[in-house]
Amino acid sequence: MNDILLIAVYAFLGATSAGLMGALLLRLLRRRSIAVSLAVVAAVAVAAMLAGTLAVAQAMFLSSHDLRVVTLVVAMAAAVSLATALLLGRRVVVGTRELVLAAREFGNGGTFTAPPASVPAELAALSRELAAASKRLAASRERERTLEASRRELVAWISHDLRTPLAGLRAMSEALEDGVAPDTARYHRQIRTEVDRLNAMVGDLFELSRIHAGTLALTPARTSVYDLVGDALAGADPLAREHGVLLVGNHVDTVPVEVDGKEMTRVLANLLVNAIRHTPADGTVAVAAERRADSVVLSVTDGCGGIAPEDLPRVFDTGWRGTEARTPPAGAGLGLAIVRGIVEAHAGSADVRNVSGGCRFEVTLPAAGA
């Protein structure tokens, strides 16, 4: 028993010496290729076995023949171990280089394509994560391009919409100043109308800027959907009468919601004005509200004849006005963008789909207490 313990002690001391030297060597070569590190690890394993064997041989006074036999066996094991480590290291290095090249192309603005060579599990997992990040980045770039195009269109439309009333205001003010206005009272009324239109446009731009900046301050309070819809219908009734459109709000449940009453009234007003302007005379605009699970769904259905399927995803984009048939005589295409921004600020969602004879805008809000 004492001989076994003594052999274990000598073998441990010899292997520990080789291990310490290997750890020092790995530290010195830590910036080199992983193939070199693998070769060092294989060499350390063989050297530790050889050092332990030599220590035991010296302590046990083995014959020189036996020592040569043991050394030869260890040398063969070392050669095979080093060859295996180099082959594995080469495989890892090749896979890593291909992954680096693919990542470099990805960083230069392209898309990431996983290298075709088989790589270890860790590198394969890294490759999958890079591929997923590439898809997310491509989607983000596409959204950025869409937003940039939308901003450019908005600037162009706003410039046009501002230039037209300003030119009219200048002409009318010059006519009044020169005393050549045939009907000064009518000119004053027209000036007030144009100023109100410009004020509304500037208000929409300010509201949209607050939404995009995330500074829209909400004051939520518990209220009934029935009251919100009733106030919105009352406010839109004069415009509906002017256009000969019938407003219907018979299917409205008395469901409580926790919302900012002022902002949500603006949402419903924008939807109703949009629906009334795009519904022909003698048409109907229907408002409904119902509870679905833990949500409240408000819907406004018009008789516009429908929206082209390819335009449906853009309806809530900033500055979108649709085709000429749906382009309003006034406005900068901000109303629906404001609707979506306010609804999303309430942790809700806005959607649109075509129905028979028109389209339906739906606003989904969390129910009070949900």
N, C-alpha and C positions, 0 to 999 in steps of 0.2 A: 504493500500500500504506500510505503514511504517512497519507493522508486517511482511509482506512477505520479505521485504529487510532485516529486522533484522534476520529472520529465515535463509535467504541465507548466511548472514555474519557468524552466529554461526555455521552453517553446514560446510561452507568453512574452518573456523578455525579448527574445529574438524577433518575434513577429511585431512587437510594439516598436522596436527600433526601426524596422523597415517601414511600419505605418507612419511614424513621425517624419521620417525622411520623405515618404511619399506625399504627406500633407504639405510639407514645406515646398516640395517640387510643384504640387498643384497650385499653391498660392503664387509661386513665381510665374507660372504659365497660365494664370487665370484669364488673361486677355487673348490667349491663342485659340486655335480652332478646337471645337469640341472633340474632334478625332484625336488630337494630341492628349486631351484629358482622359479619354477612354483608354488610350494606350498606356498612359501613366497608371491608371487604376488597375489594369490587367497586370502591369509589371509589378505594382505594389503587392498585389495578391500573391504572385509567384515568389517575389522576393521575401515576403513575410513567411511563406512556407519554407523557403530555402534557409532563411536565417534561423527559424526555429529548429529546423532539422540539423543544421550545423552546430547550433548551441547544444542540442541534446547529444549529438555525436561526440563533441569534445568532452562533455560531462560524463558520458557513458563509456568513453574510450573505445569507440568502434574501430574496426580495422580499416586500413586505407582502401582496401578493395570494396568493402561495404559502403564507405563514404563516396567513392567514385560512382558506384551504382546508383546511390540515392541522388547524387548531383546530376548524373545523366538523365535520370527520370524527371527530375525537376526542370532541367533544361528543355527537354522535349515538351513538357507541359507549358513552359514559358513561351516556346515558339508558337505552339498552337493557340495559346491565349492571346498573344500579341497579334497574330494574324486575324483571329476572330474580332478582336477589338478594332483593328484597323479597318476591316470590312464593314463592321457596324458603323464606325465613325464616318467612313466614306459615304455610306448610305444616308446618314443623318446630314452630313455636310451638303450633299447634292440636293436633298429635299429642302434644306434651309435656303440654299442659294436660289432655287427656283421660287420658293416662297417670297424671298426678298425681291426678286425681279418682278413678281406679280404685284407685290405691295407697292413697289416703286411706280409701276404703271398706274396703279390705283391712285397714288398720291399726286401724279401728274394730271389728274383730271379725268382719267379713264374709269373703266369698271374693273372690278377685281374678278379674275378668273383663277380658280383653284388649279395648282400645278398638277399635271397628269401623273407624275411619278408617285408611287406609294410612299408615304411618309409615316413616321411613328404617330401614335395616337394623340400625343400632345400637340404636334404640329398640325395634324388633321383637324383637331378641335380649333386651333388658332385659325386655320384656313376657313373653316365654316363660319367662325365669328367675323372674319374679314369680309366674307361673301355677304353675310347678313348686313354688315355695316355699309357695304357698297350699295346694296339695294335701298337701304334707308337714305343714304346720301343722294342717290339718284332721284328718289322721290322728293327729297327736300329741294334739290336743284330744280326739279320740274315745277314744284310749288313756287319757288322763288322766281322762276321765269314767268310763270303765270301772273304772280303778283306784280312783277315789274311791268309786264304788258298792260295789266289792269291800271296801274298807276299812270302810265303814259297816256292811256286812253282817257283816264279821268282828267288829267291836266288839260288835254286837248279839248274835251267837252266843257270843262269848267271855263276855260278861256273863251270858248265860243258863247256859252250861256251868259257869261258876265259881259262880254263885249256888246252883245245885242241890246240888252236893256240900258246899258250905259250910253250907247250911241243914241237911243231914243230919248233918254233923259237929257242928254246934252242938246239935242235938237229942240225939244220942247222948252228947255230953259232959255235957249237963245231966242226962240220965238216969243216967249213971254218978255224977255228983256228988251227985245226990239219993238214990242208992241204990235206984232203982226199976228198974234194968235186969234183966230176967229171966235173961239169959245174958251175963255180963260178958266172957267170953272171946270170944264171937261179936261183941260190940260192938267189942272191941279189934281183932279181925281186920278188921271192916268199916271201922273208922277208918283202919287201915293201908292198906287197899285204896283208899279215897278219897284219902288223902294221896299214894299212888303215882300215882293218876290225875291229881291236880292237879300233881304234880311233872313228870309227862310232858308235860302241857299247857304248863306254864311253860317247859320245855326246848324244846319245839317253837317257842314264840313267840320265845325267845332265839335259836334257830338261824335262824329266818326273819328276824329283825331284823339278824343279822350278814350274811345273804345280801343283803338289800336295801341295807344300808349298804356293801357291797363289802369287808367286813372278814373274810370267811370265810378262815381260814388253812388252806392245804392243805399236806400233806407227801407229795408223790407218791413212789411207789416202784414198781419193776417187779414185777408179780405176774401170776399166771395167772387168767384168767376162770373156769377150772374150779374153782379154790380159792375164789374169791369166791362163786360160785353154791352150792358145797357148804356153805360156812359159813352162807349165808342160808337154805338149805333146812333145815339142822339147827336153826337158831334158830326157824323158823316151823313146824316139825313138830308141836310140842305144840298150837298153836292150830288147826292143820289137823285134828288128831285130835279136838279138842274139837268142831269144827264138822262132823265127818264128811266132810271134803274130802280127796281124794287129791292129793298133790304128786308131780309128774313132772318129772324133769330129765335125760332120756336124751339129748337133742340139744344137748350143750354141748361146743364145741371147746376145746382147750387153747391158747388164743390169749393171748399176753402183752399187757398194757396197763400204762401208766404212770399210776397213780391213787393217790389217798389211800385206803388200804384201809378205814379206819374210816368215812369219809364214804360211800364207795361201798357198803359193807355196809349202811349206813343206807338208802341208796336202794333196794337190793334188798329190804330188810326192809319198808320202807313199801309197796312195790309188792305184795309177797306178802301182807301183812296186809290191804291193800285188796282184793286179789283173793279171799282166803279169806272175808272178811266178806260179800262180795257174791255168792259162789257158793253155791248151795243144797247141802244135804246130799247125799252120794253123787255130788257133782260133782267135776271135775278142774281143777286149776291146773297148767299146764305152763310150765316155764322152759326157754328155749333160748338159745344163744349161737353166733354164727357170724361169720366174717370176710367183709367185703365191701370189696374194693379196699383202701384204706388205713384202713378203719374196722372197729370191732367193734360188732355189734348184739346187745344183750341184750333179750330179749322175755319178757313174762309174759302168758300168755293165761288168762282166767278163763271162767266159765260164767254170767255175770251176766244174760245175755239181751240185752245190747247197751245202748248209750246213745243217747238221742234225737239225731239229726243236728244239731239246732240247739244242743245242749249240748256237743258235742264240742270246739268252740274254747275253752270255759270250764273244761274239766276241770282244767287246771293252775293256774287262778286262785286267788289266796289267799282262803280261806273258802268256796270252792264245795263244796257237798255233793250237788248233783244233786236229783233228785226224791225224794219220800218213800220210794219203793221202794228207793232206793240210799243213803238216809241212815243212817249207822251209829248205833248206840245211844250211842256215845261219840265224842269227838274234835271238833275245831273246823274240820275241813276244811283242815288245814295240811299234811298228809302229802304230797300230790301237788305242792303249791307248793314244798315243801322239795326234793322229788325234782328238779323242773325247775331250781331254783336251784343245787343241788350239781352237777348234770350240766353246766349251762352254765358253771359255774366251772371245769370240766374241759375247756372248749372243745368240749363235745358238745351234743347236742340230745335232747329228749324228745318223743314223739309218741304218739297213741292213735288207733286205728281199730276199727271194728266188724268182727267176723268171725262165722262161723256159730255161733250159740248164745251169744255173749259178745262180749268186746272184747279187744284186744291192745295192751298198753303196750310201746313200744319205746324203748330208750335207746341212742343212737349215740355211741360214744367213739372218739377217735383211737387207732389201734393203736400199740403201742410201736415207736419208731423210724420212724414214718410222718412 
